[in-house]
Structures are given as C-alpha cells and as structure tokens.
C-alpha cells in the first residue's frame, strides 16, 4: 500500500520530524512509511499520523488505478 503522507505533510509545511513528534510515533517508523520502505505499517501508527494531519485514515492511502 502506498501513502500520501509526504504530500499531505508538505501541504501543511511539516517536516517528517515535526509530523512524527506531533503524531507521537518514532521518527524512523514515520520516515520508512514516508519513503515507501514500509508497505504495511501498523494501523495504530497510520491512525496517529492521520490524526496529526487532521485527515481521515482513508485519505492517507494513495489511490492506484
């Protein structure tokens, strides 16, 4: 699964470090998702990131056709 975390964070002028801190997740975990290294992250992590960005979890998923 691919995520739009980088795109959404940049739209809010947030760095990966700032978003990790705001979401309460490890920077390394966030960065791995951000860079596409982690394809199936824990739901709790994704939910925390979505909350920090102020979006529903579903909006983090990149839609592929």
N, C-alpha and C positions, 0 to 999 in steps of 0.2 A: 504494500500500500504506500502511496506517495502522499505527502502532506504539503500544505501551503503555509507552513509556519513562518518561513523566512519572509515570504511575500507579505503576510499579514503583520508581522513584527515591524518590518521596514516601513509599512504604511503608517505605523504609529511611532516611528523614529526610535525603535527599541533595538538594542544590540542583543545578541544571544545571551550575553552575561546578564544584562538587565532583565530579560524575559525569564531566564532561569531563576533569578532571585525573586522576581515578582510571583512566579508560579510555585516557588518552594521546591524546585526539583534540582537535581545535580546538574551542573553546567555540562559535564561530559555526556550525560544522558540526553539533554536537550540538543547539544551540538551534533550528536550522532543521528538524531532524528532530522534535524535541520539540514544536514548534509546528505541524507538519504542512506546512511550506513545501517540504520536500524529500520527495518521494513515492517516489523510487527511489535511496536512498543506496548508496554503495559497500559491498559485502559486508564488506570488512575493517573498516570503521567500525562497522557493525552488530555484527559479531563482537566487537570490542573493547568495545563498550557492554554486550553480553550478559555477557561475562566479568567486567566491572567490577561488574555487578549480581548475578553468581553464578547466572545462569539460562541455559538453552539458547537459542540464537538463535530457535528456533521460538516460544518463549514471548513474545518481544517483539512478534510480529505480532498485531494486533488481528483477531479473528475476526469477519467480517461475514457476515450471512446474507442 
